[in-house]
Amino acid sequence: MLAVQYLENGSYITGISPEQARARLGETFARLPIDYVILGWNLPKKFVEACAQESSRAGAKTFIWHPLLTGDSFNPVQPEWQTIGVNGERVPGFRDQPDFTFVCPNQPAAHEATLRRLRQVIWGRDYQGVFFDRIRYPSPVADPNRDLACFCSDCQRLAAAEGLDLRVVQKMLQTLLAEPASGRLPAYLKVLLDATADVSSDPDFEMLRHFLDFRTRSVTRIVQAAAEIVRSEGLSVGLDCFTPALAYMVGQDLAALDAHCDWIKVMTYAHAYGPAGLPFELSALAGWLTGFPTIDEGRALNWLAQAAHLPLPTDMIALREFGLSPEALGVEIRRARAARIQTLLAGVELVDLEGVTHLNSDQIEGDLRAIREAGPDGLVLSWDLWWIPLERLEIVRRSWLL
């Protein structure tokens, strides 16, 4: 199974025509048997029609790519809907971008607006499915003491009904890593990144586990509600999820989410220095760790490797510039398989972006071999087909379609 993400929301769309967009799809279909074409949000209707026609001609299904729990350039997030971090402040979006500014799934007004916007997006459109992105809490990696969310009054109310007092959790987290606390950092990382880590010997970490589990249930609930709307229109559901090593940290339970979709793509981005990319998220966490006295980058990366159960480079420069190994990709795909996802697609980055990716043909071929050996049901070519060099589609054909 092969899918491709295409025409991501951006200013470059104004510089191309629907005919050019359709032609690019045709070039891709001539090289690869694409099953799903995932079209970006807020596209002009003429682009959707042209791409849907070309996809239909090739026997592929068209999905709309929809950010569920963030705003976008046309639908900014209301400040009162934003998630609240450990410090009691709203968690800002990555670089203050609307597309990365998250709403709390438990706030009634935000919940209602999220589902209302979804109904508007899918009404009367020529799609066969919806691909939900941004189905999570904001990543806390820049500073978990600040950005781990959410502690708003609505989360407090719902958590209290489950026997969890978020005010107590919040106060505990504000003091958990106070000096002298570096000895607790490795265990803290394990709880944050691993839903199976043992917390039985530490009441603070047991409380943190209850909070993190509450968040996964919150995300699953709104995904379930959104999926029911989509399926009531006879459409399929795909989900864009963090890779397993990072999913729990942002409130995603892959096994629970799988019950409400037709397939899941895991963002196994081993070479992307941007949100959701393994080098970006792990580097940010390592940077936070080295802010503690006596914690150097070697120790930070060693702790992260143990907590994430991943082979990592031994220095930050290598992690940022070269990313993770094919071996690490295999670990992540097998971990997703162990979550018993019914239809599992692996996301692979194929676009060179300055300051974000450093790719080459040998690396791409090695990654694809490792992914294939780990046994997913297919690939999602990311991020945007418009920018993927045709020779890299040939690499996919050679390495994947054996």
Beta strands, then each sheet from edge to edge (+ up, - down):
strand 1: 2-6
strand 2: 36-39
strand 3: 61-67
strand 4: 129-133
strand 5: 236-242
strand 6: 263-267
strand 7: 344-349
strand 8: 378-382
sheet 1: 1+ 2+ 3+ 4+ 5+ 6+ 7+ 8+ 1+
end
